[in-house]
């Protein structure tokens, strides 16, 4: 079975700072990778996903993530965060060709100070 | 276009009681998955329904059961509640696997927060 590890559980940044959230997964085969975000008081929603092709994936609101197969990693980045990026961020993985039932990491709480 | 709706939003039960949570999927979706999210943790997969049958199940005891109706809505039932069942229960919908419309994205509701005393 697959598993996901998110290294940073709590991150506090000031506006305009750069962001990188770590995500590593454990699975022996080909995977699909996701980042979901949960803004305060809102539902979980997809930020970006990787299935195949270019390992640098761009998502909504200026976020991007890079899939490094050799490191089993899918780190989320944003060059300049805004106060509105305050949220919980979840990395998730599914085996390719599987049932699209993602296994989630425990999440990273990001607080951005204005 | 209504997204995923869940009810109730909050509820309090005591140990040993039973609870039923409800979910209506996003319009056009026929597959419903349920997740449990404990405080400070990521969502944990409970089970998935489509065509009114449980198709896949996570590592949850038989006290957790579900149902899907012909209109694709779904219920999650938990019997003999334990303190450890306190969590946010999330419903997620998607088009059926294999359909072109299925992009791997899950659409989540806002959840039902269950407190067991």
Boltz contact constraints between the chains, C-beta under 6 A:
constraints:
  - contact:
      token1: [A, 32]
      token2: [B, 104]
      max_distance: 6.0
  - contact:
      token1: [A, 43]
      token2: [B, 108]
      max_distance: 6.0
  - contact:
      token1: [A, 43]
      token2: [B, 109]
      max_distance: 6.0
  - contact:
      token1: [A, 43]
      token2: [B, 110]
      max_distance: 6.0
  - contact:
      token1: [A, 44]
      token2: [B, 108]
      max_distance: 6.0
  - contact:
      token1: [A, 46]
      token2: [B, 105]
      max_distance: 6.0
  - contact:
      token1: [A, 90]
      token2: [B, 42]
      max_distance: 6.0
  - contact:
      token1: [A, 99]
      token2: [B, 56]
      max_distance: 6.0
  - contact:
      token1: [A, 100]
      token2: [B, 104]
      max_distance: 6.0
  - contact:
      token1: [A, 101]
      token2: [B, 45]
      max_distance: 6.0
  - contact:
      token1: [A, 104]
      token2: [B, 42]
      max_distance: 6.0
  - contact:
      token1: [A, 104]
      token2: [B, 43]
      max_distance: 6.0
  - contact:
      token1: [A, 105]
      token2: [B, 42]
      max_distance: 6.0
  - contact:
      token1: [A, 106]
      token2: [B, 41]
      max_distance: 6.0
  - contact:
      token1: [A, 106]
      token2: [B, 42]
      max_distance: 6.0
  - contact:
      token1: [A, 107]
      token2: [B, 42]
      max_distance: 6.0
